[in-house]
Amino acid sequence: LITRKKTSPPDTKNIKICINGHIHEFFKPFTVRDELKKYGEGLAEKPEIMILSKTDTVTQKVVTAAHKKMEKYLKKDEGGKVIGKIFEVSVLDDVAIKKLGEELVKILLAANK
């Protein structure tokens, strides 16, 4: 899964994971995290940003179920508060796309302070 050569610690502030709404039931975030742990250098400890895409192609019931499943796998701090975010988007939903872009900019700017 991860093929980048280990030359120096990655300057990654967070991990982005994009999941197609049609295949959310097969998604196993812990598998992604396991790969990141194997790679090392603290990548598995970074906050995650999960994006559920193609939400226009599934029912709201599927979107809600996928969101709950994804939330279950997000990292939590010692107090149980979720670290990371989940976004639901569709290329047909201009408002959701704009919100995603704005939120990603905020996250990236905050991470670079």
Backbone hydrogen bonds in HBPLUS format (Angstrom, degrees):
<---DONOR---> <-ACCEPTOR-->    atom                        ^
c    i                          cat <-CA-CA->   ^        H-A-AA   ^      H-
h    n   atom  resd res      DA  || num        DHA   H-A  angle D-A-AA Bond
n    s   type  num  typ     dist DA aas  dist angle  dist       angle   num
A0015-ILE N   A0047-PRO O   2.80 MM  32  6.20 161.1  1.83 157.0 163.7     1
A0049-ILE N   A0015-ILE O   2.65 MM  34  6.01 153.3  1.72 162.4 166.3     2
A0017-ILE N   A0049-ILE O   2.76 MM  32  6.14 159.4  1.80 157.8 161.8     3
A0051-ILE N   A0017-ILE O   2.74 MM  34  6.14 156.8  1.79 157.6 162.9     4
A0019-ILE N   A0051-ILE O   2.71 MM  32  6.03 164.8  1.73 160.4 164.9     5
A0053-SER N   A0019-ILE O   2.78 MM  34  5.99 159.8  1.83 150.8 157.9     6
A0023-ILE N   A0020-ASN O   3.00 MM   3  5.63 146.4  2.11 118.5 127.2     7
A0021-GLY N   A0053-SER O   2.79 MM  32  5.53 142.8  1.93 138.5 147.5     8
A0026-PHE N   A0023-ILE O   2.89 MM   3  5.57 156.2  1.95 122.3 129.6     9
A0027-PHE N   A0024-HIS O   3.07 MM   3  5.05 149.7  2.16 101.5 110.9    10
A0031-THR N   A0028-LYS O   2.89 MM   3  5.52 144.5  2.01 117.3 127.0    11
A0032-VAL N   A0029-PRO O   3.01 MM   3  5.16 116.1  2.43 100.0 115.1    12
A0033-ARG N   A0029-PRO O   2.95 MM   4  6.31 164.4  1.97 156.7 161.0    13
A0034-ASP N   A0030-PHE O   2.81 MM   4  5.96 148.6  1.91 139.2 148.0    14
A0035-GLU N   A0031-THR O   3.05 MM   4  6.34 154.5  2.12 146.0 151.9    15
A0036-LEU N   A0032-VAL O   3.00 MM   4  6.34 152.9  2.07 148.1 156.2    16
A0037-LYS N   A0033-ARG O   2.83 MM   4  6.13 149.2  1.93 148.1 156.9    17
A0038-LYS N   A0034-ASP O   2.96 MM   4  6.25 154.6  2.03 146.9 153.5    18
A0039-TYR N   A0035-GLU O   3.04 MM   4  6.32 150.2  2.13 143.2 151.1    19
A0040-GLY N   A0036-LEU O   2.93 MM   4  6.21 148.2  2.03 142.2 151.3    20
A0043-LEU N   A0040-GLY O   3.30 MM   3  6.16 174.6  2.30 126.9 127.2    21
A0045-GLU N   A0042-GLY O   3.07 MM   3  5.40 152.9  2.14 109.6 118.1    22
A0046-LYS N   A0043-LEU O   3.17 MM   3  5.50 168.6  2.18 113.6 117.1    23
A0085-LYS N   A0048-GLU O   3.11 MM  37  6.71 144.4  2.24 146.8 157.6    24
A0050-MET N   A0085-LYS O   2.84 MM  35  6.23 166.1  1.85 163.1 163.0    25
A0087-PHE N   A0050-MET O   2.80 MM  37  6.28 154.9  1.86 156.6 165.2    26
A0052-LEU N   A0087-PHE O   2.72 MM  35  6.07 167.0  1.73 171.6 170.4    27
A0089-VAL N   A0052-LEU O   2.86 MM  37  6.19 168.1  1.88 162.8 164.9    28
A0057-THR N   A0054-LYS O   3.03 MM   3  5.64 165.1  2.05 118.2 123.1    29
A0055-THR N   A0089-VAL O   3.16 MM  34  5.89 177.5  2.16 141.9 141.9    30
A0062-VAL N   A0059-THR O   3.09 MM   3  5.24 121.1  2.45  98.2 111.7    31
A0063-VAL N   A0059-THR O   3.05 MM   4  6.44 158.4  2.10 149.4 155.6    32
A0064-THR N   A0060-GLN O   2.86 MM   4  6.06 164.8  1.89 152.3 155.8    33
A0065-ALA N   A0061-LYS O   3.00 MM   4  6.18 160.9  2.03 144.8 150.2    34
A0066-ALA N   A0062-VAL O   2.86 MM   4  6.01 160.6  1.89 151.6 157.1    35
A0067-HIS N   A0063-VAL O   2.88 MM   4  6.06 159.2  1.92 150.5 156.4    36
A0068-LYS N   A0064-THR O   3.01 MM   4  6.23 163.9  2.03 151.1 154.8    37
A0069-LYS N   A0065-ALA O   3.00 MM   4  6.21 158.9  2.04 146.9 152.8    38
A0070-MET N   A0066-ALA O   2.87 MM   4  6.06 163.9  1.90 153.5 158.0    39
A0071-GLU N   A0067-HIS O   2.85 MM   4  6.01 160.2  1.89 152.0 157.8    40
A0072-LYS N   A0068-LYS O   3.09 MM   4  6.27 146.4  2.21 142.2 150.2    41
A0073-TYR N   A0070-MET O   3.03 MM   3  5.45 140.2  2.19 107.3 117.8    42
A0074-LEU N   A0071-GLU O   3.23 MM   3  5.26 148.2  2.34  99.8 108.8    43
A0083-ILE N   A0075-LYS O   2.72 MM   8  5.29 172.3  1.72 145.6 144.8    44
A0077-ASP N   A0081-LYS O   2.81 MM   4  5.39 155.8  1.86 148.1 153.0    45
A0080-GLY N   A0077-ASP O   2.91 MM   3  5.23 164.1  1.94 115.7 120.4    46
A0093-ASP N   A0090-SER O   2.99 MM   3  5.25 165.3  2.01 112.4 117.2    47
A0097-ILE N   A0093-ASP O   3.04 MM   4  6.33 161.3  2.08 158.0 163.7    48
A0098-LYS N   A0094-ASP O   2.94 MM   4  6.06 161.7  1.97 148.0 153.1    49
A0099-LYS N   A0095-VAL O   2.90 MM   4  6.09 162.0  1.93 149.4 154.8    50
A0100-LEU N   A0096-ALA O   2.89 MM   4  6.05 158.8  1.94 145.9 151.8    51
A0101-GLY N   A0097-ILE O   3.00 MM   4  6.25 165.9  2.02 151.3 154.4    52
A0102-GLU N   A0098-LYS O   2.94 MM   4  6.19 164.3  1.96 154.4 158.5    53
A0103-GLU N   A0099-LYS O   2.86 MM   4  6.02 164.6  1.88 154.7 159.1    54
A0104-LEU N   A0100-LEU O   2.88 MM   4  6.04 159.9  1.92 154.1 159.8    55
A0105-VAL N   A0101-GLY O   3.04 MM   4  6.24 155.5  2.11 146.3 152.7    56
A0106-LYS N   A0102-GLU O   3.05 MM   4  6.36 159.1  2.09 147.1 152.5    57
A0107-ILE N   A0103-GLU O   2.91 MM   4  6.16 162.3  1.94 152.0 156.6    58
A0108-LEU N   A0104-LEU O   2.89 MM   4  6.05 165.4  1.91 151.2 155.1    59
A0109-LEU N   A0105-VAL O   2.88 MM   4  6.03 161.2  1.91 152.8 158.1    60
A0110-ALA N   A0106-LYS O   2.92 MM   4  6.04 160.5  1.96 148.8 154.5    61
A0111-ALA N   A0107-ILE O   2.96 MM   4  6.11 150.7  2.04 144.7 153.0    62
A0112-ASN N   A0108-LEU O   3.17 MM   4  6.31 132.1  2.41 137.6 148.6    63
A0112-ASN N   A0109-LEU O   3.23 MM   3  5.24 135.8  2.44  95.1 106.9    64
A0113-LYS N   A0110-ALA O   3.36 MM   3  5.48 167.7  2.38 106.3 108.8    65
